[in-house]
């Protein structure tokens, strides 16, 4: 059973996020089951999908939002996520709150 990774980041600007995004694609190629939460207009989405990565068109917009944290928590539980990788402040705050008490 592959390790399941949920990545939350902003992949709108193709060039500035390229190194980070290519690392995520590399994880998928190495056999990890990768899920990416990002804005629905993110420019890297076609690359993720081509690599077999599940893309969720969602990104937290506020740092302390219970609804956004709950959405992330529900996703982690429903998909039995093992690793949560958070790359910016909105993702970090909401992701940490979402993961509280979970084995992630």
Secondary structure, DSSP 8 states (H G I E B T S, - for coil): ---EEEEE----STTTTHHHHHHHHHHHHTT-EEEEEE-TT-TTHHHHHHTT-EEEE----SSS-HHHHHHHHHHHHHTT-SEEEE-SHHHHHHHHHHHTTS--
